[in-house]
Amino acid sequence: MDLKDKTVGFAMCGSFCTFKKALEMLEKLCMTGANVIPIMSDISYTTDTRFGKAEDFKNKIRKMCNNDIIHTVDGAEPIGPKALLDLLIIMPCTGNTLAKLNSGIADTAVTMAAKAHLRNARPVLIAVSTNDALSNAAKNIGGLMNARNIYFLPLKQDDCIKKPTSVVADFETLIPAAEAALSKRQFQPVLGTGM
């Protein structure tokens, strides 16, 4: 299913090391003709790190999307009642957010956006980025893979020697994975062999 003329939420959590790649993919998403609504967790919205300043990221995102950033729980809540989105993408999705999604906790803009969006039985596409994906977060990934209307970008270990439990989604597959999710299909293959 084509992304043109679809309204897509693009939610970012605090896996700051992947922000540069996530913004590259956000730009490609915007080029499809989709109306992209940016959403950021409080941590990603306010935190300066060695990977960049929060204000710089926010300015780039606003410019790309030509929409204001939803960054509060009350700002995200209307996504459900107003059926604002056709698709919600969470890129990057941290282990913390995976745990909250799998447990039904909605205490950030991103988790509230997901909860609100899922009430309409519409697809959520997750791009995992967490150092504990193959340890503590594995149960949450498994739980979400078994949940209705949740889809994943392909997952790969990013450094199996130095970080054996760390996984990062293959961000480059965003567009075909998003099209598949809109058609209620899981883009395949889900598991890769390394980056």
N, C-alpha and C positions, 0 to 999 in steps of 0.2 A: 504494500500500500504506500502510495506516494505521500511525502511529508508536506508538500506544497499546500498552503492554505489551512494546515492543521495548527492548532494552538498547543504548544509544547512547553511544559515546565522544565526548567533546567536547574536542578538543585545541587548545591555544592556543600560538602562537609569538610572538616578540617584536616584532610590529608594533604598538607601544603606542598609536599614534594611533587605532587602530581598536578598542581594548579596550572603550570605552563602548558602541559599536554591537554588538560581539560579545556583550557581556553582556546587552544588550536581547534579542538573538536567542536566547541561552541561556535566558533566562527564558521566552520563547515556546515553545522546545523542551520545557522542563520541564512547561509547561502542557498539552502534548499527551498526557500520561500515560506518556511514555517514562521508563524508568529511565536517568538520565544519569550517566555516569561521567566526571568531569573529569580532564583530563590537561594538564600544563603543561611546557613546556621549562624547563630550568634558568634561562635568561635571564628568561623571563616569570614564573617562580616567585619569583625573588629580587631583581629590579631595580626600584628606585624611579625614577620619571621625572617629567617635568613633567605627565604625564597622570594620575598617581596613584601611591600607594604600593602596593608589592607585597602587603603584609599586608592592606590594605583590599580589594584585588581578591580575594585568597584567601578572606577571610571571606565576601564576597558570594557567591562561587562555591560554597563549602561549604554555605552556607545555602540557596541555590537548589536545588542538586542533592541535598542530604542524603546526600552520599557524600564520602569522603576524596579528596583530589587525588593522582593518580599523577604523580610528578615526577622519578622516577629511571629509568634504563635497566632495572635489575633489577626495579623495580616494574611496568614495562610488559611485560616479557618473558612473563609468564604469560597475557597476553591471547590468545596463539596456542594453546598447548597446552590451555588450559581453554575455548577458544572462547567467551570472555566477551561479545563484542559481536556484535550484528546489523549495525551500521553504525558506522563511524568518521568523524567530521567533523573537519576541521582548519580552524579559523577563529580568527584569521587564519593564513594560511600564507605565510611569508616567502620571499624569493628563496633564502635560504640553505637552508631546508628543502626547497624545490622541487628544488634541485640535489642534495641528499642523497637524496631519494626517487628521483629519476631515475637516480642512480648506485648505488642499493642500499646506501647508508650508513645504519647504524643506531646512532648514537652519542648520541642524546638520547632522552628519554622519548617524545617525539612520533614520531620516526622509528622507534624500536623498536616503538611501538604499531602503527604502520602496517605494518611488516614482519611482526610477529607476527599481526596481523589478516588480512593478505593471504594468509598461508599457508593460511587456511581458505577462500580464494576468495570472500571477502565484500567488500562495497563500501566504498570510501573516497571521501568527498566533500570536495573541496578548495575553500576560499574564498581565492583569491589576494589578497595585499596586498603589493606590492613596487614600488619605484621603478624597477626595471630590467626589468620584465616585457616590454617591447618592445625590449630590447637584450640584455644577457647572459643573462637568465633565460628568454628566448623559447624557446631550444632545449630547456630543461627542461620548460616548459609543453607544448611540442609532443610531446616524448617521453612525458610522462605522459598526454597526451590519447590517445596511441596504445597505452597500456598497458591490460591487462585489469583490470577491477574498480576503475578509477579514474574518478571523475566530477568535474565542476566546477560550481560556481555560475557564473551568467553573469558575464562579465568586462567592465569598462568603464574607459576612461581617466578618471581622477579630476580631472586638470587638464592638458589637452592643450597649454596655452600655457606655463605655468611649469614643468611636469614632463611633457614629451612622451612619455617612455617608461614612465611610472607607470600602473599598473592596480590597481584595487580591485574585488573581487567585489561583486555586488549582494546584500548581506547579507539584504535583505528577502525574497529568494526562497528562504531556507533551508528552510522547511517543505515547499513543493512539490518543491524539488530533492532533499531527503532522501527523500521518498516515492518519487520517480522512481528514485533510486539503489538503494533497497531492492528495486525491481522490475527492477533491472539496466538502467535506461534513463537516458540523458543528458537532463536538463532543457533545454529549448530556449526561446529562442535562446541560444547560448553567448556570442555577441559582441553587445555593446550599442553605442550611439553616443555615450555620455558621460553624466555625471551632472550 
